[in-house]
Amino acid sequence: MPKTRLLQTYWRKTLRITAVLVAVWFVATFVVVYYAADLNRFSFLGFPLGFFMAAQGSLLIYVALVWFYARYMNRLDKECGVAEE
């Protein structure tokens, strides 16, 4: 595959994964908070779900997003030949 086409593919995949992860971040940050009172009808580990998501759940989601992004981008870097050594 030509270098230019490979870099275009790299950029397209980078933008796509970034958009998906920003959407997940938005839901975990704003949508969950907006519906926190409704989510409190459910419980998770003995806590109301809205409270749990505000206190710990969203933080766990953020850590998972960073882990997934780093793993995905390292693999994509190697695939497209732009990996650091």
C-alpha positions, 0 to 999 in steps of 0.5 A, a space after each residue: 500500500 502506498 505511504 500516502 494511502 496508508 497515512 490516510 487510512 491511519 488518520 481516518 481510523 484515528 478520527 473514528 476511534 476518537 469520535 467514538 470514545 468522545 461520545 462514550 465520554 460525553 454519555 458517561 459525563 453528561 447524560 448520566 448526570 442528567 438522568 441521575 435522579 432516575 438512575 437512583 431507582 436502581 442499585 449497584 453494589 448496594 448504592 443508588 446507581 446515579 450516586 455510584 456513577 457520579 462517585 466511582 462509575 464514571 471514573 472507572 469509565 474514564 480509566 477504561 477509555 484511556 486504556 483502550 485508546 492507548 492499546 488501540 493506537 499502539 496497535 494501529 501505529 505498528 500496523 501503519 508503520 509509524 510506531 515509536 520504538 
